[in-house]
Amino acid sequence: MHTSLPVTRRQLGHMAIASTIAGAAGASLAQAWPGKPIRIVYPYAGGGVGDAMFRLLEPSLEQRLKQPFVIDLKAGAAGNIGTGDAVRSAPDGYT
C-alpha cells in the first residue's frame, strides 16, 4: 500500500523554484557564468519547506558552480517584500 503526504500549492511552488535553479545550474556549466556569488531571495519566513529545500540543494550547487549561494530571507506582506526585492534586483542572473 502506497501512502503519500498531501502537498500544498505553496510546497509545489517551492519545488518548482528549486528544480529551476538546479536546471539553470546544469545548463550554465558550459558558460562563463557565474563569476560571483549567487543570491536567492526567499520571500517567506525561514524554517519552511522551501527554505529547507534550498539549504539541501545549496552545497551541491556550490560544488558544481564553484560559487557560493546566499539565501536571503525576506519575509513579510504575504511574500510581497521579498518578491519586490527580487524584481528590483539587477537582471544579471545572480539573484
Secondary structure, DSSP 8 states (H G I E B T S, - for coil): --------HHHHHHHHHHHHHHHHHHHGGGSS--SS-EEEEE-S-TTSHHHHHHHHHHHHHHHHHTS-EEEEE---GGGHHHHHHHHHS-SSS--
